[in-house]
Amino acid sequence: IYPFFDGKLEDFEPVFTELIKSTLRPPYDFDAYAAPFFPVASALEQCAQVAKKLNHLPLASTLYLRAAALYRIARFPIPRSLKQKEAWILNKAAYVKGAELLPGKFSDIEIPHTHRIEGEGLTIPVYMRLPAHVSPTTPVPCIIQIFGLDGYRTEMTHASNKHLARGWGTIGVEIPGTGDCPALRHDPTSPDRLWSSLLDWMDEREELDRNRRVAWGLSTGGYYAMRIAHTHRERLTGAVSHGGGCHRMFEPEWLDKVDHLEYPFE
């Protein structure tokens, strides 16, 4: 269930029990919100370390990913306080440890942002997961999984499992203004530079089939999937906007109501 991917109910029950008993009310103290997640996540990480030492690798992977899920919800929907920013860092660390033990080949990559302008980051952090059989002589199709406003690349396990079962690779990447995306969030042209750098890098990877790649955007990432279908259409096999918004989504009447929907972006 989104956004609790990789998590288990039993991990969240003590956390939410404590939060329900707390006095948290608007305006929220997001450090106080995030704090109860940490001890449960830390305990799972310790169990994962033991399992890995005993060579129980599937169990270790599961435990690390469960810890990552707790850190994810601690920083959710965006890391705005110091404790939430710490949770984002720990979320990535636990996720990478768990994902490296999953089937296939997992990589934590910093792609050169070759089309960057002044003020943008030097690299594009992505996670990539490929089938075990991949090689330069057996390139695989690839899904570019574009995340939304609150979903970051540490949430790619569920979808990439299904892609892997079909012999496809997955690259998880964040949109401007979210996660670790280096693109300028206030520059409307920055997404186009972002995708140009990503696709240039993919062109150079012999294990990725450049004639079979699809951009799949989730939620607000769906808007970027629609956009890349126009701006980089010659470089893609297809694009899927999964719940993406456009048109009225960016008009004042809709934006004025955003803070009063499922959760507040304060």
N, C-alpha and C positions, 0 to 999 in steps of 0.2 A: 504494500500500500504506500503510495507516495505521501510524504517524503521519507518514509521509514525503511527504505530499501536496505537490505542486509541486516536489519535489526530483528529483535525478538521481543514479544510483548513482555516477557518476564524481566527484561532489562529496563524497560521504561516504566513499569508499574511503580517501583519505589521512588523514581524521580518525580513522576507526576503526582504521586501521593504527597510528597513533600511540597511540591508547588501548590497543590490545592490547599494545603494547610497554611501556606504562607500568606502574607498580607500584600502580595503583589497586585497592584492596581494601576491604571493609567494615572499619570505618566510613568511608564515602566522603568525600573532599575534593571537594565539588561545584564549587568554583572551578576546581580542576585538571581535573575532568571537562569543564567548559564551555569552557575556554580554547582547545583545538585547533580548535573550530568557527569561531572569530572570523576568523582570517586568510583562510580559504577564502571565507567569506561576504563579507568586505570586498572581496576581489578581484572577486567576481561583481558587487557593487554598482558598483565602478569601471567594469567592462565595460558595465553597464547604463546608466550615465551617458553613456558614449561613444555607445552605440547610440541613446539618446534624442536626443542632440545631432545625430546624423546622420539623425534622423527615421525610424529603424528601430524603430518603436514596438512591434510584436509581439515582436521580439527583446528589446527593453528590458524589457517586461513579464515575459517568461519569466525573464530573468536576475535581476530584482528578486525574483520569487517563489521562485526557486531559493535566493537568499540568505536569504529569509525562512524557508525550510524548514530551513536549517542553524541559524539562530538559534532556531527552534522546538525542535529536538532538543537544543540547548545548554541550554535552560531546562527540558526535559522531566524528569519529569512535572509538577513544580511548581517555580517559581522560589524556591528556599529560601536560596541563597547570594548574595553581592553580584554575582558574575559572572553567575549565572543571572538575577538581577533585571535586570541590564544587557542580557542577551540578550533578555528579554521586551520591553524598550523598543525595542531594535533590530529585533526581529521585527515589531513593529507598524509601525515606520517603513518598513521595506523592503516589507512587505506592502501598505501603502496606496499606495506609489509604483507597485508592480506592478499592483494591482487597478484603479487609476485608468485604466490603459491597456488594460484588458480591454474586450470588447464590452459594450454596455449602459451603464447609468448607475450608477456606484459612489459611495457617500457614506459618510463617516466622521462619525457623528452622536452628539451628547450629548443624550439625551432627558431632559427634566425629570422628576425622580423626585417627582412631585406627591403621592404617598401615603407619602412617607418619614416616619420618626419620628426623634427625636433619636439621633444616633450613626450615621445612614446617610448615604451620599453624596448630593450634590445632583442628580447626573445618572446616567443609565444609558448607558454607552458601547455603541454597536452599530455594525455595518457593515450597509449596505443596498445591494442590487444589484437594479436594475430593468431591464426591457426598454427599448430605445431609444425605442420608440413610445409609451411611457406618457405620459398627460396626465390632467388632471382630467376630461376628457370621455371618456377611454378608460382607466378604472381597471383594474388587473390583480389577479388573485388573489395572495395572499402566503403564503409558508411562513415561519413563525417557527422558525428552526433553533436549538434549545436544546442547548448543548454539555454535556459531562460533566465529570468530575473533572480530567482532564488535557488535554482538547481545548478550545481557546479559539477565538475568533471569527476568528482569522487562518487557520483551516482550512476556510473555507467555499467555496473556489474550485470544487472538484470537484462538489459537490452543486449549487451555484448555477448552474454551467454547464448542468446538466440541467434545472433549473427554468427558466432563461432560454430554453432551446430550446423550451419548452412555453408560453412567454409569461407565466411566473409571476415574481413578485418573491421575494426572500429577505432576511430580517433575521436576522443572526447575533447571538446574545446568550448571555452566560455565566450560570452558576448561582451562588447564594450560596457564598462561600468560595473562588471561583476567579477567575482573570483579574482584570478590573477591576470585577467586579460590586459595586455599592454596598450590597447588602442585608446586613443583619447576619447573619453566618454561625451565630451561636449562638441566634438567635431563630427558633423554628419557624414563626412567622407571617410572617416577612419575605418568603418567596417570593410570597405572595398579594398583598402590597403592590407588589412588583416587577412582577408581571404586570398588575395594575390600572393602574399608571402607563404601562406599555408599550402596553396596549390603548387607554387613553384617548388617547394620542398618535397611535396608528394611526387611531383614529376621526376625527381632525382632518385626516388626509392624504387629500385628494380623489383622489389618484392610486392609492390602495389601495382595493380593493373590500372593504368591511367585511362583505359577505355571503359572501365566499369567502376564508377564511383558516384555515390549519391549523397547529397546533403539532406540530412533529416533534422529539422528544427522542432524543438518542443516548446510549447507555450510561447513566450516572447521570442524564443529561438526560432519559432515558426515564421515570424516576420522576417528574420534574417535569411531563412531558407527561401522565402518568396523573393527576397531582394537578390540573393546570389544567383537565383535562377535567371534573372535578367542581366545582372552585371557580369557574370562569368559563365554564361550559358554554354559557350563553346567548350568549356573545360569540364563539364559534368554530364553524366548519363541521365541524371534526373534529380529532382528535388521534391521533398515532402514537407509540407507545413502541417505539423501535428498540433492542432489547437492554437495556431498562430493568429495574431491580431493584425489588422491593418485598417486604413481609412479612419473610422470613428475612434479607434483605439487611441489615436494621437490628438484628438480634438479636446478642447478645454472642458466641454461638458462631461466627458468620460473621465478625464484625468482628475477633475475636481472630486470625483467620488471614490477614487482609488483607495484613499486612506480609511475608508469606512466599509471595506469589503471583508474578505476572509481574515486578513491580518493587517496591521498598520505598518506602512513604510514611513516611519517618523524621521 
